[in-house]
Amino acid sequence: MREDAGAYELTLDLSSLSVTEADLTVEMLGPELTIGFCVLGVVPGEDARLQRRELVEESFRLPDDANLDALRAHLEPQSLVIDAPRRRLERRVLPIGRSRFAINPEAEAV
């Protein structure tokens, strides 16, 4: 993964695979990015007419400041590129409230 001040770029090298756009899937679940693809190949020592189909999945957790709503995926010659612009993170302070089940500090032992 490469990064600069404005974005992250994840590049998956496909040069050793015969993968087409139809073979690829890119899915998001929260900050987790999953890339899946099918690989066809001949089983060593078997009839060359028989092919093995293998599903490969790789998952990555994107950084906290990646803008998940602006992700883009595109194919370049022999690679899949995922562009993730960065967003500004802002610190929030959460107020601490009283519990509804707080012990009464004025209660006396019986």
C-alpha positions as CSV (number, residue, x, y, z in Angstrom):
1,M,0.0,0.0,0.0
2,R,1.3,3.4,-0.9
3,E,0.2,6.6,0.8
4,D,0.6,10.3,0.4
5,A,-1.1,13.3,2.1
6,G,-4.3,12.9,0.2
7,A,-4.9,9.2,-0.5
8,Y,-3.9,5.6,-0.1
9,E,-3.3,3.3,-3.1
10,L,-3.4,-0.5,-2.9
11,T,-2.1,-2.3,-5.9
12,L,-2.6,-6.1,-6.4
13,D,-0.2,-7.6,-9.0
14,L,-2.0,-9.9,-11.4
15,S,0.8,-10.3,-13.8
16,S,1.3,-14.0,-13.1
17,L,-2.4,-14.8,-13.3
18,S,-4.8,-15.0,-16.2
19,V,-7.6,-13.0,-14.5
20,T,-10.2,-10.9,-16.3
21,E,-12.5,-8.2,-14.8
22,A,-15.3,-10.8,-14.8
23,D,-13.2,-13.0,-12.5
24,L,-12.6,-10.3,-9.9
25,T,-14.8,-9.2,-6.9
26,V,-14.1,-6.3,-4.6
27,E,-16.3,-6.1,-1.5
28,M,-16.4,-3.9,1.6
29,L,-17.6,-4.6,5.1
30,G,-16.9,-1.6,7.3
31,P,-13.1,-0.8,6.9
32,E,-12.4,-4.4,5.7
33,L,-11.7,-4.7,2.0
34,T,-11.9,-8.2,0.4
35,I,-10.6,-8.9,-3.1
36,G,-11.6,-12.2,-4.6
37,F,-10.7,-13.8,-7.9
38,C,-10.8,-17.2,-9.7
39,V,-7.7,-18.9,-11.0
40,L,-7.8,-21.6,-13.6
41,G,-4.9,-24.0,-14.0
42,V,-3.9,-27.5,-15.1
43,V,-3.4,-30.0,-12.3
44,P,0.2,-31.2,-12.6
45,G,0.5,-34.8,-13.7
46,E,-3.2,-34.9,-14.9
47,D,-4.8,-34.7,-18.3
48,A,-4.2,-31.2,-19.7
49,R,-8.0,-31.1,-20.6
50,L,-8.8,-31.1,-16.9
51,Q,-8.5,-27.7,-15.3
52,R,-8.6,-26.7,-11.6
53,R,-10.6,-23.7,-10.6
54,E,-9.4,-22.1,-7.4
55,L,-11.1,-19.2,-5.6
56,V,-8.5,-16.8,-3.9
57,E,-9.5,-14.1,-1.4
58,E,-7.4,-11.5,0.2
59,S,-8.6,-9.2,3.0
60,F,-7.2,-5.9,4.1
61,R,-8.2,-3.5,6.9
62,L,-8.0,0.0,5.6
63,P,-6.6,2.8,7.8
64,D,-9.0,4.7,10.0
65,D,-8.7,7.9,7.9
66,A,-9.6,6.2,4.6
67,N,-12.8,7.6,3.1
68,L,-14.8,4.4,2.7
69,D,-17.5,6.2,0.7
70,A,-15.1,7.4,-2.0
71,L,-13.2,4.2,-2.7
72,R,-12.6,3.4,-6.4
73,A,-11.3,0.2,-8.0
74,H,-9.9,0.0,-11.6
75,L,-7.9,-2.5,-13.7
76,E,-4.6,-1.4,-15.1
77,P,-2.5,-3.7,-17.3
78,Q,-1.7,-6.7,-15.1
79,S,-2.9,-5.1,-11.8
80,L,-5.9,-4.1,-9.8
81,V,-5.7,-0.7,-8.2
82,I,-7.8,0.5,-5.3
83,D,-7.8,4.2,-4.6
84,A,-8.9,5.4,-1.1
85,P,-8.9,9.1,-0.5
86,R,-8.1,10.2,3.0
87,R,-10.5,12.1,5.2
88,R,-9.8,14.3,8.2
89,L,-10.3,12.6,11.5
90,E,-11.7,14.6,14.4
91,R,-11.4,13.8,18.0
92,R,-14.7,13.8,19.9
93,V,-15.1,14.0,23.7
94,L,-18.0,11.9,25.0
95,P,-19.9,13.2,28.0
96,I,-19.9,10.9,31.0
97,G,-23.4,10.6,32.4
98,R,-24.7,9.1,35.5
99,S,-26.0,5.5,35.4
100,R,-29.7,5.1,35.9
101,F,-28.8,2.4,38.5
102,A,-26.4,4.5,40.5
103,I,-26.1,3.8,44.2
104,N,-27.6,6.4,46.4
105,P,-24.7,8.1,48.2
106,E,-27.0,9.2,51.0
107,A,-28.2,5.7,51.8
108,E,-27.5,4.4,55.3
109,A,-26.7,0.9,56.4
110,V,-29.4,-0.9,58.3
